[in-house]
Amino acid sequence: MGRQRRREGGASTLGVLGPAAPAGARGPQGRPSQGRNLMPHVTGHPWSLHRDWRCKGEPPPSEPEPCCRARASAWSSQRAPAGTRSVLGSPRGPLVSPRSVPRGPLRPPRPRGRRAYGVTQRRWPRAPPAPSRRRRRRCRRRDPARLQGPLTVPRSSASAPQPGRAEPAPGAGAMGAAEPLLSVLWVKRQRCAVSLDPARALLRWWPSPGPGAGVPGEDACSVPVAEIITVEETDRHGKHYSGGKWQKMETPFAFTVHCVKRARRHRWKCAQVTFCGADEQLCHLWLQTLQEQLDNLTCRPKHLLVFINPFGGKGRGKRIYERKVAPLFALAAITAEVIVTERANHAKETLYETDLDKYDGIVCVGGDGMFSEVLHGLVGSTQQSAGVDQDEPRAALVPSRLRIGIIPAGSTDCVCYSTVGTNDAETSALHIIVGDSLAMDVSSVHHNGALLRYSVSLLGYGFYGDIIQDSEKKRWMGLIRYDFSGLKTFLSHHCYEGTVSFLPAQHTVGSPRDGKPCRAGCFVCRQSKQQLEEEQKRSLYGLDSSEEVEEWKVVGGKFLAINSANMSCACPRSPRGLSPAAHLGDGSCDLILIRKCSRFNFLRFLVRHTNQCDQFDFTFVEVYRVKRFQFVPKQADEEEGKQGLSPICSQHSPCCCAAASSSWNCDGEVLHSPALEVRVHCQLVRLFARGIEGSPKPEPCH
């Protein structure tokens, strides 16, 4: 009886080939059954579709997993008698009896013995073992419906991802113009969902361990298409796939995306992300789609003219270019014509004689002096081609179509630091590769109706002019000559008398002391440019706001220094620069006047260049935002030469020593003419730069 009861209980519990059990009958272990159908439960079995439907009284899912549909149907057809219904849709062999089955336990014990599967004494085959994870993965790859479903899904941005085939829209190429591409690939041995949105030009991927693409979370990664350097197919038999889970994939196909990765202190690094999949056509689809997106970026250069200064800084310009810049240019398929300068003004003369129409940009490898030389050659050749007289102070200069890239290899690299935020060669090279563009103002310096030079950073008279003039005599000392000349000039403490006339920049939005530095996508530069163009249009048609009717302001006295800054003039020693709120493309410059004061107060002013305090918060310091200014020195009756530590002598006041005249420091070059006329040309040149990203909060100064 016990054996017969166990036989009937097992048949009633599994519901396979067993007769209908009456209501109130008991299953195994004496539990009452309520006449419900049961699905055979085997952990990990192909047809164990859901775990909860047995206890909730809901019907089983309509379809099993496609990877095991054929195998489950074949196995059920071998052990099912004729005339019964199949849940899997097979004409033969059921998995559940059509009659009601008494309720058994939620998880019935595994039947034992050769007769435990039914009331008949026929020996049924043992149930197949649960497929392993590796076998299930192979089944999913081999099933065409499974492969084309979750792996590649075109969808609109407003709809959720749905399984489907990634077919291009009619007339839209490999991918629809407005349809993103969604796939499930492998990234660093992790299953991830990868999405490409052409409308936003954004490539994203996020971990997706479960079925389907899932929803991106906090660990999602994204790269703008504009910051992708290149996309290349990776060798599937390479060393990248030699270990671990890559061996479980029969035919791994991969492609690598070389992109920009941001590091600390505004540095950029070149990073690689490899996406792997089992479908060769899918990888080719991604390669083709990404390459089409990169080809649409017309702002990227293809052919460059490179000038290298082998003597600038520590003489490492050529080595920096060959080790850090040239490999990145080769990776991005950028060709370059390299010229190593042999003398002063070599690059300037070359730009005047060379046809620049075949180049997409000019790159200078060196310091601020090398950049100034390339700037003069590019601006001069452009004005010469346009027929503009550069010696005319009121002439409207024509902007050049070419952009200038700066690879820092000098001693200070002020221009690169102020426009990028760091003096890193790899960062500057990546800005050139992605085709960034940053407009910058240029000041023209005239004396007696003749052009002397162009200035983009600092134009200093007095203190900074004396430093550069004295350091030129001590080049044998190397870079330490600037520190020595600075200490000597500070102890000399000369002041100069003269008159400064300037025209305020009324078109600008900000002010020199508003505490708003120029950053990437600067609103002040963009708005000031628009207002300046409106003023120029009104002046062109004879309306108001012309320079003739604008009021000039005059300031006279004795000055320790007169500085004009087109940019912040920041450097590693002075992270905020001489004028922290100066803007690169607002069509104006900050005119800083330091009047006569004691050495101690002047030292306090200099120290604030290295901290977060307001360096203009002194009674002897005045700052104005101007678009034109003139300086006329007061000629002394008798020329007195400078003698060492002259302010210590008894002939002059112990606070300051009046001197005849000084020189101008124009971007590191000496101008011996003290009387100058300066005019700012709004956004005359463009750089391969984006501006300093982010808006750091200044630390409070107590």
C-alpha positions in Angstrom: 0.0 0.0 0.0 2.8 2.4 0.8 4.5 1.7 -2.5 1.2 2.1 -4.4 0.4 5.3 -2.5 3.8 6.7 -3.3 3.3 5.8 -7.0 -0.1 7.5 -7.1 1.2 10.6 -5.2 4.1 11.0 -7.6 1.8 10.7 -10.6 -0.6 13.2 -9.2 2.1 15.6 -8.2 3.9 15.7 -11.6 0.7 15.5 -13.6 2.4 13.7 -16.4 0.3 10.9 -18.0 -1.6 10.6 -14.7 -5.4 10.5 -14.4 -7.4 13.3 -13.0 -7.5 13.5 -9.3 -10.8 14.2 -7.6 -11.3 17.3 -5.5 -10.1 16.9 -2.0 -7.5 14.2 -2.9 -4.2 14.4 -1.1 -0.8 14.7 -2.7 2.5 13.6 -1.3 3.2 14.3 2.4 -0.6 14.4 3.0 -1.2 17.9 1.7 -4.6 18.6 0.2 -4.9 19.4 -3.5 -7.4 21.8 -5.0 -7.6 20.5 -8.5 -5.0 22.8 -10.2 -2.7 22.0 -13.1 1.0 21.9 -12.2 4.1 22.4 -14.4 6.9 19.9 -13.7 9.5 21.8 -11.7 13.2 21.0 -12.4 15.6 23.8 -11.4 17.3 25.2 -14.5 15.2 23.0 -16.9 14.5 24.4 -20.4 10.8 24.6 -19.9 10.8 25.9 -16.3 9.7 29.3 -17.7 8.7 31.0 -14.5 9.0 30.3 -10.8 5.9 32.0 -9.4 3.1 31.0 -11.7 2.6 27.7 -9.9 1.8 29.2 -6.6 -0.2 32.2 -7.8 -2.6 30.3 -10.0 -1.7 32.1 -13.2 -1.2 30.3 -16.5 2.3 29.6 -17.6 4.0 31.9 -20.2 2.9 31.5 -23.7 6.4 30.8 -25.1 9.6 29.4 -23.6 13.0 30.7 -24.3 13.7 30.4 -28.1 17.1 28.9 -27.4 15.6 25.6 -26.1 12.2 25.6 -27.9 13.2 22.9 -30.3 14.9 20.7 -27.8 12.1 20.9 -25.2 9.5 20.1 -27.9 11.4 17.1 -29.1 11.9 15.7 -25.6 8.2 16.1 -24.7 7.1 14.4 -27.9 9.0 11.3 -27.0 7.3 10.8 -23.7 3.7 12.0 -24.3 0.9 9.8 -25.3 -1.3 10.7 -28.2 -4.4 12.8 -27.7 -2.9 15.2 -25.2 -2.3 18.9 -25.4 1.2 20.5 -25.5 2.0 23.8 -23.8 4.9 24.5 -26.1 2.8 24.4 -29.1 4.0 21.0 -30.4 1.4 18.7 -32.0 2.7 15.9 -29.9 3.6 15.4 -26.3 2.2 17.5 -23.4 4.0 18.9 -20.5 0.8 19.4 -18.4 -2.1 17.1 -18.3 -5.4 18.6 -19.7 -7.2 17.4 -16.7 -7.1 19.0 -13.3 -4.3 17.8 -11.1 -4.6 17.8 -7.3 -2.5 20.4 -5.6 0.8 19.2 -4.3 3.6 21.0 -2.6 5.0 24.2 -4.1 8.3 22.5 -4.9 7.6 18.7 -5.1 10.4 16.3 -4.4 12.2 14.7 -7.2 10.5 11.4 -8.1 12.5 8.3 -7.3 12.5 4.9 -9.0 11.8 3.8 -12.5 8.0 4.0 -12.1 7.7 7.3 -10.4 6.8 9.3 -13.6 3.4 7.7 -14.1 1.0 4.8 -13.3 2.3 2.7 -16.2 5.3 0.5 -15.8 7.1 1.7 -18.9 10.6 2.9 -18.2 10.7 6.6 -19.2 14.0 8.3 -20.0 15.6 10.5 -17.3 14.9 14.2 -17.7 17.8 16.0 -19.4 20.1 17.9 -17.0 19.9 21.6 -16.6 21.9 23.4 -19.3 25.0 25.2 -18.1 25.6 28.9 -18.5 28.0 28.3 -21.3 25.5 26.1 -23.2 22.7 28.6 -22.8 25.0 31.3 -24.1 25.8 29.2 -27.2 22.1 28.5 -27.8 21.3 32.2 -27.7 24.0 32.9 -30.2 22.9 30.2 -32.6 19.2 31.1 -32.5 18.7 33.8 -35.3 15.7 35.3 -33.5 17.6 35.6 -30.3 20.6 37.1 -32.0 18.7 39.7 -33.9 16.4 40.6 -31.0 18.2 41.8 -27.9 21.6 42.5 -29.6 20.6 45.2 -31.9 17.5 47.4 -31.5 16.8 50.6 -33.4 14.4 52.8 -31.5 13.3 56.3 -31.2 14.5 58.5 -28.3 10.9 58.7 -26.9 10.3 54.9 -26.8 11.7 52.2 -24.7 14.0 49.6 -26.2 12.1 46.7 -27.8 13.5 43.6 -29.4 13.7 43.8 -33.1 16.1 43.7 -36.1 18.4 46.7 -36.7 17.4 47.6 -40.2 18.3 51.1 -41.6 15.5 53.4 -42.4 14.8 53.9 -46.1 17.3 56.4 -47.5 19.1 56.9 -44.2 22.2 54.8 -44.8 23.4 52.3 -42.3 21.4 53.9 -39.5 18.4 56.2 -39.6 19.1 59.9 -39.2 16.9 60.1 -36.1 16.9 56.5 -34.9 19.4 55.6 -32.2 21.3 52.3 -32.3 21.1 50.0 -29.3 23.0 46.7 -28.9 24.3 44.4 -26.2 28.0 43.9 -26.4 30.9 43.0 -24.1 33.2 45.7 -22.6 36.1 44.6 -20.4 34.6 41.1 -19.9 31.3 42.6 -18.8 28.0 42.4 -20.6 26.9 46.0 -21.5 24.2 47.7 -23.4 25.7 50.1 -26.0 23.7 53.0 -27.4 24.5 55.6 -30.1 22.1 58.6 -30.5 22.8 60.5 -33.7 20.6 63.4 -32.7 22.6 64.0 -29.5 25.9 62.7 -31.1 26.5 60.6 -28.0 27.8 57.1 -27.5 26.8 55.5 -24.2 27.2 52.1 -22.5 26.1 50.7 -19.2 26.3 47.3 -17.5 23.4 45.0 -18.4 23.7 41.6 -16.7 20.1 40.6 -17.1 18.2 40.0 -20.3 17.6 42.9 -22.6 19.3 46.3 -22.5 18.1 47.5 -19.2 18.1 51.1 -18.0 21.3 53.2 -17.6 22.2 53.9 -14.0 24.9 55.9 -12.2 27.6 53.6 -13.6 26.8 54.5 -17.2 29.6 55.9 -19.4 29.2 58.3 -22.3 31.5 59.8 -24.9 30.4 62.6 -27.3 31.0 61.7 -30.9 33.0 64.9 -31.3 35.5 63.6 -28.8 36.1 60.2 -30.5 39.5 60.2 -32.2 39.0 57.2 -34.4 37.4 53.8 -34.6 39.2 50.7 -35.8 38.6 47.0 -36.1 40.4 44.9 -33.5 42.0 41.6 -34.4 39.9 38.9 -32.8 42.9 36.7 -32.4 44.9 39.4 -30.6 46.3 39.2 -27.0 43.3 41.2 -25.7 41.1 38.1 -26.0 43.5 35.5 -24.8 42.3 34.9 -21.3 39.3 34.1 -19.2 35.8 34.5 -20.6 37.0 35.4 -24.1 38.0 31.8 -24.7 34.3 30.8 -24.2 33.3 32.8 -27.3 33.6 30.8 -30.5 34.1 33.8 -32.9 34.6 37.1 -31.0 34.5 40.1 -33.2 35.6 43.4 -31.7 36.2 47.1 -32.5 38.0 49.7 -30.5 37.0 53.3 -30.0 39.8 55.7 -29.3 38.4 58.7 -27.4 39.2 61.5 -25.1 39.4 60.9 -21.3 39.5 63.8 -18.9 42.0 63.7 -16.1 42.9 66.1 -13.3 43.8 69.7 -13.7 42.1 70.1 -17.2 44.3 67.4 -18.7 43.1 65.2 -21.6 44.3 61.6 -22.2 43.8 59.2 -25.0 41.7 56.2 -23.9 40.6 53.0 -25.6 37.4 51.2 -25.2 37.0 47.8 -26.9 33.5 46.4 -27.7 33.2 42.7 -28.5 30.4 40.7 -29.9 29.7 37.3 -31.5 28.2 38.7 -34.7 30.5 39.9 -37.4 27.8 41.8 -39.2 26.9 43.6 -36.0 30.4 44.8 -35.4 30.7 46.0 -39.0 27.4 47.9 -38.6 28.9 49.7 -35.6 32.1 50.4 -37.4 30.3 51.8 -40.4 27.9 53.9 -38.3 30.6 55.4 -36.1 32.8 56.1 -39.1 30.0 57.9 -40.8 29.4 60.0 -37.7 33.1 61.0 -37.7 33.1 61.8 -41.4 30.3 64.3 -40.8 32.6 66.3 -38.5 34.0 68.8 -41.0 35.8 70.9 -38.4 38.6 68.4 -38.0 41.9 69.1 -39.7 43.4 66.6 -42.2 46.6 68.3 -43.3 48.7 70.6 -41.0 51.8 72.7 -41.3 54.0 72.2 -38.2 56.8 74.5 -37.0 59.2 73.3 -34.3 61.5 75.5 -32.4 64.4 73.3 -31.3 65.9 76.0 -29.1 62.9 77.2 -27.1 62.5 76.4 -23.4 64.9 73.5 -22.5 65.4 72.5 -26.1 63.0 69.6 -26.0 60.5 70.8 -28.7 61.4 68.2 -31.3 61.5 65.3 -28.8 58.0 66.3 -27.5 56.6 66.3 -31.0 58.0 63.0 -32.0 57.1 61.1 -28.8 53.7 62.6 -27.8 52.2 64.4 -30.8 53.2 62.6 -34.0 51.7 59.2 -32.8 48.4 60.8 -32.0 48.3 62.5 -35.4 49.0 59.2 -37.1 46.2 57.5 -35.2 43.8 60.2 -36.3 45.0 60.0 -39.9 46.3 63.6 -39.9 49.2 64.3 -42.2 51.7 67.0 -41.3 54.4 68.9 -43.0 57.1 69.5 -40.4 59.5 72.5 -40.6 62.3 72.8 -37.9 63.1 76.5 -37.6 66.8 77.5 -38.0 66.8 81.2 -37.1 64.6 83.9 -35.8 61.5 84.8 -37.9 62.0 81.7 -40.0 58.4 80.7 -39.5 57.1 84.2 -40.2 59.0 84.3 -43.5 57.8 80.8 -44.5 54.2 81.8 -43.9 54.6 84.9 -46.1 56.0 82.8 -49.0 53.9 79.6 -48.7 50.5 78.9 -50.3 48.3 78.2 -47.2 45.2 77.1 -49.1 46.3 73.4 -48.9 46.5 73.4 -45.1 43.8 73.1 -42.6 45.7 74.7 -39.8 49.1 75.7 -38.4 50.8 74.1 -35.4 53.7 75.6 -33.5 55.8 73.6 -31.1 57.6 75.9 -28.7 56.9 78.7 -26.2 55.1 82.1 -26.4 57.8 83.4 -28.7 57.2 80.7 -31.2 53.5 81.4 -31.1 54.0 85.1 -31.6 56.2 84.4 -34.6 53.5 82.2 -36.2 50.8 84.7 -35.3 52.6 87.6 -37.1 53.2 85.5 -40.2 49.6 84.3 -40.4 48.0 87.7 -39.7 50.5 89.5 -41.9 50.0 87.1 -44.9 46.3 87.3 -44.6 46.3 91.1 -44.6 48.7 91.1 -47.5 46.4 88.8 -49.5 43.4 91.0 -48.6 45.2 94.3 -49.5 44.9 95.8 -46.0 47.4 98.3 -44.9 48.7 97.1 -41.5 50.5 100.4 -40.7 47.1 102.2 -40.5 46.0 102.1 -36.9 42.3 102.4 -37.8 42.4 99.7 -40.5 39.9 96.9 -40.1 41.9 93.7 -40.2 40.7 90.6 -41.9 40.5 87.4 -39.9 42.3 84.3 -41.1 40.5 81.1 -42.0 43.3 78.9 -40.5 43.5 78.0 -36.9 46.7 77.9 -34.8 47.5 75.0 -32.6 50.0 75.3 -29.7 52.1 72.4 -28.5 53.7 73.8 -25.3 57.5 73.3 -25.2 58.7 76.6 -23.8 59.5 78.1 -20.4 56.2 79.9 -19.6 53.6 78.9 -22.2 51.3 81.6 -21.0 49.0 81.5 -24.1 48.5 77.7 -23.9 47.8 77.8 -20.2 45.3 80.6 -20.5 43.3 79.0 -23.3 43.5 75.3 -22.3 44.2 75.3 -18.6 47.3 73.2 -18.6 50.7 73.0 -20.3 50.4 69.4 -21.4 51.5 68.4 -24.9 49.1 65.5 -25.2 46.1 67.7 -24.1 46.9 70.3 -26.8 47.4 67.6 -29.4 43.9 66.1 -28.6 42.3 69.6 -28.9 43.9 69.8 -32.4 42.7 66.4 -33.4 39.0 66.9 -32.4 39.0 70.2 -34.2 38.2 72.6 -31.4 38.0 76.3 -32.2 38.4 79.3 -29.9 38.3 82.9 -31.2 40.8 85.3 -29.6 41.4 89.0 -29.7 44.6 90.6 -31.0 46.0 94.0 -30.2 47.9 96.0 -32.8 50.7 98.2 -31.5 51.6 101.3 -33.5 54.2 104.1 -33.1 54.1 107.2 -35.3 51.9 105.6 -37.9 53.9 102.3 -38.2 53.0 98.9 -37.0 55.4 97.6 -34.4 54.0 94.2 -33.3 50.8 92.3 -32.5 50.0 91.3 -28.9 47.7 88.6 -27.6 48.7 88.3 -23.9 50.7 90.9 -22.0 51.8 94.4 -23.0 53.7 95.8 -20.0 55.5 99.1 -19.4 57.6 99.9 -16.4 58.2 96.9 -14.1 57.6 94.1 -16.6 59.4 96.1 -19.4 62.5 96.5 -17.2 62.5 92.7 -16.4 62.4 91.6 -20.0 65.0 94.2 -21.1 67.4 93.2 -18.3 66.9 89.4 -18.9 67.8 89.8 -22.6 71.3 90.7 -21.5 71.6 87.5 -19.3 70.5 84.7 -21.7 73.6 82.8 -20.6 71.9 82.2 -17.2 69.1 80.2 -18.8 65.6 80.3 -17.3 66.8 81.6 -14.0 67.5 84.9 -15.6 63.9 85.9 -15.2 64.0 85.4 -11.4 67.3 87.3 -11.1 66.0 90.2 -13.3 62.7 90.3 -11.4 64.5 90.6 -8.0 66.8 93.3 -9.4 64.0 95.3 -10.9 61.9 95.1 -7.7 64.8 96.4 -5.6 65.4 99.2 -8.1 61.8 100.3 -7.8 61.7 102.7 -10.7 58.6 104.8 -11.4 57.8 106.5 -14.7 55.7 109.6 -15.4 53.4 109.9 -18.3 49.8 110.2 -19.6 47.4 107.4 -20.5 44.4 108.1 -22.7 41.9 105.3 -23.2 38.5 104.6 -24.8 36.3 102.6 -22.5 34.7 99.4 -24.0 31.0 100.1 -23.6 30.0 97.1 -25.7 31.3 94.6 -23.1 29.0 92.8 -20.7 31.3 92.2 -17.8 33.9 94.2 -15.8 37.5 93.5 -14.7 36.4 93.0 -11.1 33.2 91.0 -11.5 35.0 87.7 -10.6 33.7 85.9 -13.7 36.6 84.3 -15.6 36.5 83.3 -19.2 35.6 79.7 -19.6 34.6 77.3 -22.5 31.5 78.6 -24.2 31.8 82.0 -22.5 28.6 84.1 -22.6 30.5 87.4 -22.2 32.6 86.8 -25.3 29.6 85.8 -27.4 27.4 88.7 -26.2 30.2 91.3 -26.5 30.9 90.1 -30.1 27.3 90.7 -31.1 27.1 94.1 -29.5 30.4 95.2 -31.1 29.1 94.1 -34.6 26.0 96.2 -34.1 28.1 99.2 -33.2 30.2 98.7 -36.3 27.1 98.5 -38.5 25.8 101.7 -37.1 29.1 103.4 -37.6 29.3 102.1 -41.2 26.0 103.7 -42.1 26.9 107.0 -40.5 24.8 106.6 -37.4 25.9 107.2 -33.8 28.3 105.2 -31.6 31.3 106.0 -33.9 34.7 106.4 -32.3 34.9 110.1 -33.2 32.0 111.0 -30.9 33.0 108.6 -28.0 34.6 110.2 -25.0 38.2 109.5 -24.2 39.4 109.4 -20.6 42.9 110.7 -19.6 44.9 109.6 -16.5 48.3 111.0 -15.7 50.9 110.7 -13.0 53.8 108.5 -11.9 53.4 104.8 -12.5 55.4 101.7 -11.4 53.8 99.6 -14.1 51.3 99.9 -16.9 49.9 96.6 -18.1 47.5 95.7 -20.9 46.1 92.1 -20.8 44.1 90.6 -23.6 43.7 87.4 -21.5 44.2 86.4 -17.9 48.0 85.7 -18.6 47.8 82.7 -16.3 50.8 80.4 -15.9 51.8 77.6 -13.4 53.4 80.2 -11.1 50.3 82.5 -11.3 47.2 80.2 -11.8 44.8 83.2 -11.9 47.1 85.5 -13.9 47.5 89.3 -14.0 43.8 89.9 -14.7 41.7 86.9 -13.7 38.4 88.2 -15.3 39.9 89.1 -18.7 38.1 87.5 -21.6 39.7 86.1 -24.7 37.2 87.2 -27.3 35.2 90.2 -26.0 37.0 92.8 -28.2 38.6 94.6 -25.2 41.6 94.5 -22.9 42.1 95.2 -19.3 44.3 98.2 -18.6 46.0 98.0 -15.2 47.7 101.1 -13.8 49.9 100.7 -10.7 50.7 104.1 -9.3 53.7 105.1 -7.2 53.8 103.3 -3.9 56.2 101.9 -1.4 58.1 98.6 -1.9 56.1 96.9 0.7 52.8 97.7 -0.9 54.0 96.8 -4.3 55.2 93.5 -2.9 51.7 92.9 -1.5 50.3 93.5 -4.9 52.7 91.0 -6.5 52.0 88.3 -3.9 48.3 88.4 -4.7 49.1 87.2 -8.2 49.8 83.8 -6.6 46.7 83.4 -4.4 43.0 83.8 -4.6 42.8 87.3 -3.2 41.6 90.3 -5.2 44.8 91.9 -6.5 43.0 95.1 -7.5 41.8 95.8 -4.0 44.4 98.6 -3.4 44.2 102.3 -3.5 47.2 102.6 -5.8 45.8 100.2 -8.4 43.3 101.2 -11.1 41.9 98.8 -13.7 39.7 99.7 -16.8 38.3 97.7 -19.6 39.2 99.5 -22.9 39.2 98.9 -26.6 41.8 101.5 -27.4 44.5 103.4 -25.5 47.6 105.6 -25.9 50.5 106.3 -23.7 52.8 109.4 -23.9 55.8 109.5 -21.5 57.0 112.7 -19.9 60.4 113.5 -21.2 63.0 114.4 -18.5 65.1 117.5 -18.9 68.3 115.5 -18.4 68.7 111.8 -19.2 69.8 109.9 -16.1 71.1 106.4 -16.5 70.0 103.6 -14.2 72.6 102.7 -11.6 72.2 99.5 -9.7 70.2 100.0 -6.5 69.6 103.7 -7.3 66.6 104.2 -4.9 68.9 103.7 -1.9 70.9 106.8 -2.8 70.3 110.1 -1.1 69.4 111.9 -4.3 65.9 110.5 -4.5 63.1 109.7 -2.3 63.4 106.4 -0.3 60.0 105.3 -1.7 60.6 105.4 -5.4 63.1 106.6 -7.9 61.9 108.5 -10.9 63.5 107.4 -14.2 63.4 108.8 -17.7 61.6 106.1 -19.6 61.2 102.3 -19.8 60.6 99.7 -22.5 57.5 97.7 -23.4 57.3 94.0 -22.9 55.2 92.8 -25.9 54.6 89.0 -25.4 58.2 88.5 -24.3 59.7 90.8 -26.9 61.3 94.2 -26.2 59.8 97.4 -27.7 62.1 100.4 -27.1 59.6 103.0 -28.2 57.8 104.3 -25.1 55.0 106.2 -26.9 52.4 103.7 -28.3 48.9 103.5 -29.6 47.1 100.2 -29.1 43.9 99.0 -30.6 42.0 95.7 -29.9 40.7 93.7 -32.9 37.9 91.4 -31.8 38.4 87.7 -32.5 41.0 88.2 -35.2 42.5 84.7 -34.9 41.3 81.3 -33.9 43.1 78.6 -31.9 42.7 74.8 -31.8 41.4 75.1 -28.2 38.1 75.0 -26.3 38.8 77.2 -23.4 39.2 76.2 -19.8 36.4 73.8 -18.9 34.5 74.2 -15.6 34.1 77.1 -13.3 36.2 76.7 -10.2 35.0 78.5 -7.1 37.6 81.0 -5.7 38.7 80.4 -2.2 37.9 83.2 0.2 40.8 85.4 1.2 41.0 86.6 4.8 
